[in-house]
Amino acid sequence: MKKNILILILIIIANFLFSYTLPKVLFITTGDGDGRGTVSDGVILAMQEFNQNGAIVKLDNRKLFYDIEEMMKYQIMVLPTAFGYHDADRKYSLSYLSETEMINIKRWVKSGGILVSDNFLGRNRLDGSDRITISGKLDKSNWLLSECFGVELIEKNMQTGKIVDKQSQIWESDLTSVFSDAEWTTVISKKLNDLEVWAEWQTKENNYPAITINKFGKGKAVLLANFNLIHPASDGGFSSSKEIEEFYHKIFQLALDNPIFSVQLHPWKNAHPTAFVISFDDGGTDKQYTRVIDFIEKNRLSSNFFVTNTILPQQLDNLRKSDNINLALHSASLADFRTLSYSQTLQEIQLNQVEIPEAKGFRFPFTNNSYNGLLALDEQNLQYDSSIAVNHLEFYRGSIFPYNIPVFSDGYFKSLDVLEISQIFHDDSYFYDKISKNNYSVENQLVDSKRFLAYLTSLWSRAIKPNNGMMIISAQPMFAGYSDQTIEPLQNMLDLAKKDDSWICSIDEIAEHWNRLLDLKIEINEKGNELDIKFETEKTIDELSLKLAKKPREIIFKGKYIIKQIDDDIFLILEEVNNLEQVIVRY
C-alpha cells in the first residue's frame, strides 16, 4: 500500500505544471534633485540588484495607476513615498492617492503582483485631507489598501521605540536606534490575516509589526513602517547598500515563487558578465585625432564619438571612414544647456542632427544636462543620453545599468523613452589638466596616466564588475590622444575588460539591446524535468542569455544555441529569438 502511494506521489510530481513569468519591475518615481533625470540613491541600488538578476526595471510615474492594462505587464511594483524619490512638491507624493488609483493597485496585486511600499501609501486624499483624521485609523472603510496589506493602521508616537529585524536576516539586528525625540507615525494596530513579519517595532509598552508580507489573491504586498528603512544611511536612510540589495533580492525571489528549476534572464549578450565602452567627445588637433582613430582601428574597437558642428570637416570625414566609430550628438556649439530656453535647446539639437543625421544618442557639453534638453531629446526620438555620470566610489550618482529618464519641472512630470547610459564621473581631462600648460613633460604624463588608470581600475573592480554593470569611459583626443603615454590607460583598461570577458561594444549597441529587453516577456512552464520557455518580443533579440539551474540533458530550439559554463554557472545562449518562439529544456 505504501509503495503504491509513493508511486502515485511521484506521478503527480512528474506531471505537476508550474508556470511563471520572469519578473519585470516597475518603479514609480518622478526623479530626484532638480528634475533633470537623476534618481535617488535608493532607486539606483534597487535597479542595480534587480537588473543584474535579469529583472529589468522601468521607471514611470503615477499616471500609470489609471492604466491597469499597462500595469499588468509588470510582476514587481515599488511605490516609495519618501522625500527624494519624488519632487519637492508633496502633492505628487504617493502618500496622496485617489480611490481609483488604490482600486487599480489592489487589482494588480490580486492578479499576482508583488507590491513594495510603506505605511504612508495613500494615507491622504488628492485634495490634501488626511484619511486618518475622522476615525483615528486607516481601515477598509477609508483606506482601500487595508485588505491588500492585510492591516489596519493607527498613528502613535514611537519615541523610545526602535525597529528590529525579526526573521528576514537582512539587517544585523537593529534597523534603527532608539528614537529619543517624538516620532509620530502610523503603526499596525490590527492584523487582518496571518502576516509574515520581517521586522517589528519594539517599545517599552508594546511591540508592533514594522515590515510585513501579506498574501492577497495571487500576489503579495510588502509593507514597511517607513521607506527610509531601505534607503541608504549615507543619504538619510537607515540601511547599508548591502542590506538594501539583499532586501530587493528577497523581493525578486518572492516574484519567482520558488520554481524547481530556476531560469534567470542575464542582462548582457552572450552571457558576458559586464559591458564596456570607450567613447570620445570631439576636440583636438589632427595628430591627436589620428592617434585616437589608430587606437580604435588597431583594437577593432566599436566606439562612440560625440561631435559638435564645430568639428573640422576633415576630422569628421576621418571619423566617418571608420567602420568602428558610431557618431553621436554633442550639440551644435558646445552651449551650456542650463541657460537655454526650450526653443534655443531644440535648435541646438536639430542643427547638430542636420550635420550628424545618423546619430542615435546625445551627450550634453560638460555634462550640463537640462530639463528642456532631456525633453527635446525625447521629442526628437533619440535613443539615449550619456551625461549623468557614475560615481559609485564616493556616493550613488548615475547608474551602472541603463534606465529610462524621469523628469519634472513646475508641477509637470514625465517618464521619457530616452535611456540614460551613464559615463564615468572623472574623464581624462580631470587627470590630464596640465596639458593646457607649457612643458607637460613625459615624466608628468606618466604620473598622470597612472593616476587615470588607478581610478579606472578601482571603479571597475569595486563598482562595475561585482555588480555585473556597464562601464562607459569618456575621453577626448586633446587629452587621451595627446601622446602615447596619455592613451595607454585606455589600452590597459580595454585589455582588462577583455580578460574579464566583458561585452566590448558601443553605447548604441547597449541602447538597442536594453530597449529590446524592456519589451521582452518570458513565460516558463515547468513539468517534471522539462521547461517550456516562450518569448514575446516586438523585435528580434540577438545572443539572448538565460542562466539555468544546472546543465541540461537536452535543448530543443529551432535556431542556433550554445551552452556556456562560467565558473559554476550554466548559461543557455540563443543566437536569435523572435516573437512567439519557444525553447524546451530537459534535465
PLY file of the C-alpha trace (Angstrom):
ply
format ascii 1.0
element vertex 587
property float x
property float y
property float z
element edge 586
property int vertex1
property int vertex2
end_header
0.00 0.00 0.00
2.77 2.44 0.98
4.63 1.62 -2.24
1.54 2.41 -4.34
1.08 5.72 -2.55
4.73 6.61 -3.20
4.39 5.77 -6.90
1.24 7.91 -7.07
3.04 10.86 -5.44
5.91 10.56 -7.92
3.46 10.50 -10.86
1.74 13.62 -9.51
5.08 15.43 -9.10
6.21 14.38 -12.58
3.04 15.80 -14.15
2.76 18.91 -11.98
2.69 22.03 -14.12
4.27 25.10 -12.57
4.01 28.34 -14.57
5.57 31.75 -14.01
6.76 34.85 -15.86
10.29 36.13 -15.40
9.75 39.34 -13.39
9.85 42.84 -14.79
9.95 45.73 -12.33
8.00 48.98 -12.26
9.45 51.73 -10.08
7.21 54.78 -9.64
9.30 57.94 -9.27
9.39 61.41 -10.79
13.13 61.58 -10.20
15.38 63.19 -7.64
17.06 66.55 -7.13
16.31 69.23 -9.68
14.23 67.11 -12.07
16.96 66.65 -14.67
16.95 62.88 -14.87
18.84 61.84 -11.74
17.20 59.33 -9.39
17.66 58.72 -5.69
20.39 56.53 -4.21
17.71 54.05 -3.17
16.44 53.70 -6.74
20.00 53.22 -8.02
20.59 50.38 -5.56
17.23 48.77 -6.38
17.90 48.93 -10.13
21.37 47.52 -9.60
20.04 44.48 -7.72
17.07 43.81 -9.99
18.90 44.35 -13.29
21.86 42.12 -12.50
19.33 39.35 -11.76
17.60 39.93 -15.09
14.51 41.66 -13.66
14.64 44.67 -16.00
13.44 47.93 -14.39
11.17 50.55 -15.93
10.81 53.96 -14.25
7.42 55.59 -14.60
5.11 58.00 -12.80
1.75 57.78 -11.10
-0.21 58.31 -14.32
0.25 54.59 -14.85
-2.19 53.85 -12.00
-5.01 54.77 -14.37
-3.86 52.22 -16.98
-4.42 48.78 -15.44
-3.54 47.04 -18.73
-0.08 48.63 -18.71
0.39 47.82 -15.02
-0.26 44.13 -15.77
2.96 43.99 -17.83
4.99 44.08 -14.60
5.38 41.49 -11.85
7.03 43.72 -9.20
6.00 47.29 -8.36
7.88 49.56 -5.95
5.99 52.62 -4.67
8.17 54.82 -2.43
6.69 57.77 -0.56
9.93 59.05 1.00
11.22 62.52 0.17
13.87 62.39 -2.55
12.15 59.72 -4.61
9.77 62.38 -5.93
9.93 66.11 -6.50
9.73 68.55 -3.59
6.04 69.34 -4.12
4.36 66.80 -1.82
1.14 66.74 -3.82
2.96 64.40 -6.23
3.99 62.06 -3.42
2.33 58.65 -3.40
1.06 59.36 0.10
-1.73 61.12 -1.88
-3.89 58.66 -3.84
-7.35 58.68 -5.34
-9.85 55.85 -4.83
-9.37 54.80 -8.46
-5.61 54.55 -8.07
-5.95 52.38 -4.96
-8.53 50.12 -6.64
-6.19 49.50 -9.56
-3.23 48.83 -7.25
-5.37 46.26 -5.40
-6.46 44.62 -8.66
-2.86 44.40 -9.79
-1.69 42.71 -6.56
-4.68 40.37 -6.52
-3.83 39.19 -10.03
-0.32 38.14 -8.93
1.84 41.23 -8.49
4.45 41.81 -5.76
3.95 45.27 -4.22
6.54 47.08 -2.08
5.56 50.28 -0.26
5.18 51.78 3.21
2.57 52.90 5.75
2.15 56.31 4.09
0.92 54.98 0.73
-2.50 56.53 0.07
-2.83 57.98 3.58
-4.03 61.29 2.11
-6.68 62.13 -0.44
-5.75 64.14 -3.54
-7.38 67.22 -2.01
-4.78 67.07 0.77
-7.04 65.79 3.56
-5.79 63.05 5.87
-7.87 59.85 5.74
-6.96 59.02 9.33
-8.35 62.25 10.81
-12.05 61.38 11.20
-11.93 57.82 12.58
-8.43 57.88 14.03
-7.34 54.88 11.97
-6.86 53.59 8.44
-9.07 50.58 7.72
-11.29 49.12 4.99
-13.83 51.93 5.43
-11.47 54.77 4.47
-8.28 53.18 3.08
-8.84 50.75 0.21
-5.34 49.28 0.57
-6.17 47.88 4.03
-7.20 44.49 2.58
-4.26 44.48 0.20
-1.72 44.82 3.02
-3.87 42.86 5.49
-3.68 45.50 8.23
-5.33 48.40 9.98
-3.17 51.39 10.98
-3.27 53.95 13.80
-0.99 56.89 14.49
1.28 56.70 17.53
4.27 58.46 18.99
7.07 55.88 18.81
9.52 57.84 20.95
11.77 55.37 22.86
10.97 52.73 20.22
13.23 51.09 17.68
12.79 48.72 14.72
14.42 45.30 14.95
14.93 42.54 12.36
12.77 39.56 13.34
13.37 36.83 10.74
14.49 38.28 7.41
18.21 38.04 8.30
18.83 41.06 6.08
19.81 43.50 8.80
22.34 42.65 11.52
19.74 43.26 14.24
18.51 46.84 14.74
17.26 48.72 11.69
17.04 51.90 13.73
18.44 53.11 17.02
16.04 54.14 19.78
14.18 57.36 18.86
14.99 59.89 21.56
12.58 62.55 20.24
8.91 62.41 19.29
8.40 60.12 16.28
4.76 60.26 15.22
3.98 57.64 12.60
1.36 55.10 11.59
1.76 51.60 13.01
-0.11 48.34 12.51
-2.83 48.12 15.15
-4.61 45.06 13.77
-3.61 42.18 11.50
-6.43 41.06 9.20
-4.53 37.95 8.10
-1.67 35.74 9.18
1.16 38.05 8.08
4.80 37.18 7.63
6.74 39.63 9.83
10.29 40.58 8.80
10.83 43.32 11.39
8.97 44.84 14.32
8.71 47.98 16.39
9.87 47.40 19.96
8.79 49.87 22.64
8.66 49.75 26.43
4.90 49.15 26.34
4.13 47.12 23.18
5.60 45.64 20.02
4.12 46.25 16.58
4.90 44.67 13.17
7.14 47.02 11.16
7.84 45.10 7.92
5.15 42.64 6.86
4.18 40.48 3.89
0.52 39.76 3.19
-0.70 37.23 0.66
-3.55 38.87 -1.27
-5.17 36.88 -4.05
-2.39 35.54 -6.25
0.02 38.31 -5.21
1.80 39.63 -2.15
2.04 43.09 -0.58
5.15 44.11 1.37
4.51 46.94 3.83
7.31 48.89 5.52
6.92 51.17 8.54
8.83 53.77 6.52
10.53 53.67 3.14
13.70 55.07 4.70
14.24 51.57 6.11
15.51 50.61 2.65
17.16 53.92 1.81
20.97 54.26 2.23
22.18 55.51 5.60
24.72 57.66 3.75
21.81 59.63 2.25
19.42 59.94 5.20
18.08 56.39 5.40
18.73 53.55 7.84
20.38 50.75 5.84
23.68 49.93 4.21
23.88 49.35 0.47
24.41 45.63 1.13
21.25 45.42 3.26
19.19 47.23 0.63
20.44 44.95 -2.13
19.64 41.88 0.00
16.13 43.22 0.63
15.44 43.64 -3.09
16.95 40.24 -3.82
14.36 38.72 -1.47
11.63 40.66 -3.28
12.95 39.28 -6.59
12.72 35.75 -5.16
9.15 36.38 -3.95
8.13 37.08 -7.55
9.56 33.74 -8.75
7.57 31.78 -6.15
10.25 29.06 -5.76
10.37 27.17 -9.08
12.08 23.78 -9.06
14.41 24.68 -11.95
15.02 28.41 -11.80
15.67 30.34 -15.02
17.15 33.83 -14.92
17.47 36.40 -17.69
21.06 37.62 -17.96
21.32 41.37 -18.73
24.14 41.28 -21.28
24.63 39.49 -24.59
26.41 36.13 -24.85
26.49 35.75 -21.03
29.16 38.45 -20.73
29.34 39.44 -17.04
29.74 43.16 -17.79
29.57 45.69 -20.64
32.45 48.01 -21.56
32.59 51.08 -23.82
35.28 53.62 -24.66
33.65 56.79 -26.00
35.09 60.13 -27.08
34.00 63.76 -27.20
35.40 65.84 -30.03
38.22 68.36 -29.65
41.90 68.29 -30.51
44.44 68.54 -33.33
44.56 66.37 -36.44
47.52 64.48 -34.95
45.57 63.77 -31.75
42.57 62.57 -33.75
44.84 60.29 -35.77
46.28 58.75 -32.59
42.77 58.04 -31.24
41.49 56.64 -34.57
44.58 54.45 -34.87
43.90 53.15 -31.34
40.30 52.32 -32.31
41.29 50.64 -35.57
44.17 48.65 -34.07
41.87 47.19 -31.44
38.88 46.85 -33.78
37.03 48.69 -31.05
33.35 49.52 -31.50
33.29 53.07 -30.15
31.29 56.30 -29.99
32.33 59.84 -30.94
30.14 62.70 -29.70
30.66 65.57 -32.11
29.59 69.21 -32.42
29.10 71.27 -35.55
32.42 72.98 -34.79
34.46 69.87 -35.64
36.77 70.39 -38.63
35.38 68.83 -41.84
38.49 66.69 -42.38
38.31 65.35 -38.83
34.64 64.44 -39.32
35.45 62.73 -42.63
38.17 60.66 -40.96
35.75 59.56 -38.25
33.16 58.58 -40.84
35.68 56.46 -42.75
35.97 54.08 -39.79
33.52 51.18 -39.59
34.23 51.00 -35.86
33.06 54.52 -34.96
29.44 55.40 -34.24
28.78 59.15 -34.37
26.57 60.76 -31.73
25.45 64.32 -30.97
27.24 66.74 -28.67
25.28 69.96 -29.52
25.80 72.43 -32.33
28.05 74.86 -30.48
29.05 73.45 -27.04
26.35 75.57 -25.46
25.52 75.47 -21.75
22.05 73.92 -21.94
21.14 75.03 -18.43
20.97 78.62 -19.66
18.87 77.95 -22.79
15.14 78.30 -23.36
13.27 75.37 -24.85
13.35 76.83 -28.38
17.09 77.51 -28.13
17.62 73.97 -26.81
15.70 72.41 -29.66
17.62 74.49 -32.20
20.97 73.35 -30.76
19.96 69.70 -31.08
18.31 70.00 -34.50
21.28 71.85 -36.02
23.53 69.09 -34.68
21.21 66.46 -36.21
21.46 68.12 -39.62
25.23 67.52 -39.56
25.01 64.04 -37.96
21.65 62.62 -39.11
22.66 59.02 -38.31
23.15 59.77 -34.59
21.11 57.78 -32.07
22.35 59.44 -28.89
23.47 62.64 -27.22
25.92 63.87 -24.60
25.45 67.32 -23.08
28.56 69.51 -23.24
30.44 69.44 -19.91
27.63 67.03 -18.75
25.42 70.08 -18.12
22.09 68.48 -18.95
18.79 70.31 -18.53
15.08 69.62 -18.21
14.42 71.28 -21.59
17.29 69.36 -23.15
16.08 65.95 -21.98
12.53 66.71 -23.14
13.87 67.73 -26.55
15.91 64.50 -26.88
12.72 62.53 -26.26
10.74 64.55 -28.79
13.50 64.15 -31.39
13.28 60.36 -30.91
16.88 59.95 -29.78
17.51 56.64 -28.02
19.90 57.66 -25.27
21.75 60.31 -23.31
25.19 59.71 -21.78
25.71 62.62 -19.41
24.67 61.71 -15.85
27.99 60.46 -14.58
28.57 57.35 -12.45
30.32 57.88 -9.14
29.78 54.78 -7.01
33.11 55.12 -5.22
32.01 58.15 -3.18
28.19 58.04 -3.42
25.46 56.66 -5.70
25.09 59.04 -8.62
24.45 57.82 -12.13
23.81 54.17 -12.84
25.82 51.13 -13.91
22.74 49.91 -15.81
20.65 51.85 -18.35
17.40 53.43 -17.17
14.68 55.43 -18.88
14.86 59.04 -17.72
12.20 60.67 -15.46
11.99 64.49 -15.45
9.89 67.12 -13.72
9.52 70.90 -13.61
6.90 73.33 -12.28
4.38 70.60 -11.45
4.81 68.77 -14.75
6.41 65.34 -14.77
7.09 62.81 -17.50
8.77 59.45 -17.91
10.87 59.60 -21.09
11.66 56.84 -23.57
15.25 58.12 -23.66
17.70 55.83 -21.87
20.36 57.22 -19.56
23.59 55.31 -20.23
25.88 56.89 -17.68
29.51 57.74 -18.38
32.23 57.65 -15.70
32.42 60.59 -13.29
36.05 61.62 -13.96
37.04 61.66 -17.62
40.58 62.05 -18.98
40.53 65.88 -18.68
40.40 65.52 -14.89
43.76 63.72 -14.85
45.48 65.47 -17.77
44.64 69.03 -16.77
48.31 70.05 -17.09
48.11 69.65 -20.88
46.98 73.27 -21.24
50.21 74.41 -19.57
53.62 74.60 -21.15
56.26 71.90 -20.67
53.97 68.94 -19.96
56.87 66.52 -19.66
56.83 62.80 -20.41
57.51 62.18 -16.72
54.41 64.15 -15.73
52.37 62.37 -18.40
53.41 59.00 -16.97
52.46 60.06 -13.44
49.06 61.34 -14.56
48.37 58.31 -16.74
48.99 56.08 -13.73
46.50 58.15 -11.72
43.94 57.84 -14.52
44.43 54.07 -14.76
44.21 53.66 -10.97
40.86 55.45 -10.97
39.52 53.34 -13.84
40.61 50.03 -12.36
39.25 50.97 -8.93
35.84 51.85 -10.38
35.89 48.63 -12.42
36.88 46.30 -9.58
34.84 47.91 -6.79
31.61 49.01 -8.51
31.20 47.67 -12.05
32.47 44.11 -12.02
30.98 42.93 -8.67
27.52 44.11 -9.77
27.64 42.93 -13.41
27.26 46.51 -14.61
28.49 48.61 -17.51
31.44 51.00 -17.74
31.29 53.91 -20.21
34.67 55.65 -20.37
34.65 59.20 -21.68
37.79 60.66 -23.26
38.87 63.31 -25.77
41.57 63.40 -28.48
43.09 66.54 -26.95
43.74 64.68 -23.68
43.89 60.89 -24.13
45.20 61.39 -27.67
47.89 63.85 -26.60
50.67 61.21 -26.59
51.38 57.51 -26.46
51.63 57.85 -22.67
48.24 59.53 -22.19
46.36 56.97 -24.28
47.94 54.00 -22.50
45.31 53.79 -19.69
42.62 53.22 -22.33
44.61 50.33 -23.78
45.21 48.87 -20.32
41.54 49.09 -19.40
40.48 47.55 -22.71
42.88 44.66 -22.12
41.50 44.20 -18.59
37.88 44.23 -19.83
38.73 41.60 -22.46
40.46 39.47 -19.84
37.30 39.68 -17.69
35.18 38.59 -20.70
33.28 41.87 -20.83
30.99 42.72 -23.73
33.14 45.24 -25.64
30.63 47.34 -27.54
29.32 50.81 -28.39
26.71 52.79 -26.46
24.42 52.38 -29.48
24.57 48.60 -29.05
23.77 48.83 -25.34
20.77 51.10 -26.01
19.39 48.82 -28.70
19.84 45.70 -26.57
18.31 47.28 -23.45
15.26 48.57 -25.29
14.60 45.06 -26.53
14.94 43.63 -23.03
12.43 46.23 -21.77
9.96 44.91 -24.33
10.71 41.20 -23.78
8.32 38.87 -21.94
9.44 35.37 -20.95
6.93 32.78 -19.73
8.09 29.47 -18.27
6.16 26.25 -17.72
7.74 23.51 -15.62
6.50 19.95 -15.99
8.56 17.29 -14.31
12.12 17.65 -15.59
11.12 19.75 -18.61
10.94 23.51 -19.06
8.91 25.12 -21.83
10.17 28.71 -22.30
8.14 31.07 -24.51
9.14 34.54 -25.70
7.12 37.60 -26.66
9.11 40.40 -28.29
8.43 43.09 -30.88
11.96 42.84 -32.33
14.48 40.04 -32.78
16.95 39.73 -29.88
20.47 38.51 -30.64
22.59 36.39 -28.27
19.94 36.30 -25.57
21.40 34.73 -22.42
19.48 32.65 -19.89
21.07 31.38 -16.69
19.94 27.82 -15.92
19.75 25.89 -12.66
22.14 23.21 -13.93
23.50 21.72 -17.14
20.61 20.47 -19.32
20.35 17.00 -20.80
18.68 18.23 -24.00
17.73 21.52 -25.70
15.01 21.74 -28.36
15.15 25.03 -30.29
14.71 25.66 -34.00
17.54 28.21 -34.07
21.21 28.04 -33.12
22.30 27.99 -29.48
25.27 27.21 -27.26
25.68 26.10 -23.64
28.30 28.18 -21.84
29.72 27.44 -18.40
31.30 30.28 -16.41
32.71 29.02 -13.10
29.72 27.18 -11.57
27.07 28.98 -13.65
25.41 27.43 -16.72
24.09 29.70 -19.49
21.91 28.92 -22.49
22.70 31.45 -25.24
20.18 31.69 -28.07
21.68 33.18 -31.23
18.41 34.78 -32.29
14.99 34.98 -30.60
11.86 36.07 -32.46
8.32 36.71 -31.30
6.37 33.67 -30.04
9.36 31.37 -30.35
9.97 28.77 -27.67
12.73 26.59 -26.35
12.39 23.33 -24.42
14.98 22.49 -21.76
15.16 18.93 -20.46
17.16 17.85 -17.39
0 1
1 2
2 3
3 4
4 5
5 6
6 7
7 8
8 9
9 10
10 11
11 12
12 13
13 14
14 15
15 16
16 17
17 18
18 19
19 20
20 21
21 22
22 23
23 24
24 25
25 26
26 27
27 28
28 29
29 30
30 31
31 32
32 33
33 34
34 35
35 36
36 37
37 38
38 39
39 40
40 41
41 42
42 43
43 44
44 45
45 46
46 47
47 48
48 49
49 50
50 51
51 52
52 53
53 54
54 55
55 56
56 57
57 58
58 59
59 60
60 61
61 62
62 63
63 64
64 65
65 66
66 67
67 68
68 69
69 70
70 71
71 72
72 73
73 74
74 75
75 76
76 77
77 78
78 79
79 80
80 81
81 82
82 83
83 84
84 85
85 86
86 87
87 88
88 89
89 90
90 91
91 92
92 93
93 94
94 95
95 96
96 97
97 98
98 99
99 100
100 101
101 102
102 103
103 104
104 105
105 106
106 107
107 108
108 109
109 110
110 111
111 112
112 113
113 114
114 115
115 116
116 117
117 118
118 119
119 120
120 121
121 122
122 123
123 124
124 125
125 126
126 127
127 128
128 129
129 130
130 131
131 132
132 133
133 134
134 135
135 136
136 137
137 138
138 139
139 140
140 141
141 142
142 143
143 144
144 145
145 146
146 147
147 148
148 149
149 150
150 151
151 152
152 153
153 154
154 155
155 156
156 157
157 158
158 159
159 160
160 161
161 162
162 163
163 164
164 165
165 166
166 167
167 168
168 169
169 170
170 171
171 172
172 173
173 174
174 175
175 176
176 177
177 178
178 179
179 180
180 181
181 182
182 183
183 184
184 185
185 186
186 187
187 188
188 189
189 190
190 191
191 192
192 193
193 194
194 195
195 196
196 197
197 198
198 199
199 200
200 201
201 202
202 203
203 204
204 205
205 206
206 207
207 208
208 209
209 210
210 211
211 212
212 213
213 214
214 215
215 216
216 217
217 218
218 219
219 220
220 221
221 222
222 223
223 224
224 225
225 226
226 227
227 228
228 229
229 230
230 231
231 232
232 233
233 234
234 235
235 236
236 237
237 238
238 239
239 240
240 241
241 242
242 243
243 244
244 245
245 246
246 247
247 248
248 249
249 250
250 251
251 252
252 253
253 254
254 255
255 256
256 257
257 258
258 259
259 260
260 261
261 262
262 263
263 264
264 265
265 266
266 267
267 268
268 269
269 270
270 271
271 272
272 273
273 274
274 275
275 276
276 277
277 278
278 279
279 280
280 281
281 282
282 283
283 284
284 285
285 286
286 287
287 288
288 289
289 290
290 291
291 292
292 293
293 294
294 295
295 296
296 297
297 298
298 299
299 300
300 301
301 302
302 303
303 304
304 305
305 306
306 307
307 308
308 309
309 310
310 311
311 312
312 313
313 314
314 315
315 316
316 317
317 318
318 319
319 320
320 321
321 322
322 323
323 324
324 325
325 326
326 327
327 328
328 329
329 330
330 331
331 332
332 333
333 334
334 335
335 336
336 337
337 338
338 339
339 340
340 341
341 342
342 343
343 344
344 345
345 346
346 347
347 348
348 349
349 350
350 351
351 352
352 353
353 354
354 355
355 356
356 357
357 358
358 359
359 360
360 361
361 362
362 363
363 364
364 365
365 366
366 367
367 368
368 369
369 370
370 371
371 372
372 373
373 374
374 375
375 376
376 377
377 378
378 379
379 380
380 381
381 382
382 383
383 384
384 385
385 386
386 387
387 388
388 389
389 390
390 391
391 392
392 393
393 394
394 395
395 396
396 397
397 398
398 399
399 400
400 401
401 402
402 403
403 404
404 405
405 406
406 407
407 408
408 409
409 410
410 411
411 412
412 413
413 414
414 415
415 416
416 417
417 418
418 419
419 420
420 421
421 422
422 423
423 424
424 425
425 426
426 427
427 428
428 429
429 430
430 431
431 432
432 433
433 434
434 435
435 436
436 437
437 438
438 439
439 440
440 441
441 442
442 443
443 444
444 445
445 446
446 447
447 448
448 449
449 450
450 451
451 452
452 453
453 454
454 455
455 456
456 457
457 458
458 459
459 460
460 461
461 462
462 463
463 464
464 465
465 466
466 467
467 468
468 469
469 470
470 471
471 472
472 473
473 474
474 475
475 476
476 477
477 478
478 479
479 480
480 481
481 482
482 483
483 484
484 485
485 486
486 487
487 488
488 489
489 490
490 491
491 492
492 493
493 494
494 495
495 496
496 497
497 498
498 499
499 500
500 501
501 502
502 503
503 504
504 505
505 506
506 507
507 508
508 509
509 510
510 511
511 512
512 513
513 514
514 515
515 516
516 517
517 518
518 519
519 520
520 521
521 522
522 523
523 524
524 525
525 526
526 527
527 528
528 529
529 530
530 531
531 532
532 533
533 534
534 535
535 536
536 537
537 538
538 539
539 540
540 541
541 542
542 543
543 544
544 545
545 546
546 547
547 548
548 549
549 550
550 551
551 552
552 553
553 554
554 555
555 556
556 557
557 558
558 559
559 560
560 561
561 562
562 563
563 564
564 565
565 566
566 567
567 568
568 569
569 570
570 571
571 572
572 573
573 574
574 575
575 576
576 577
577 578
578 579
579 580
580 581
581 582
582 583
583 584
584 585
585 586
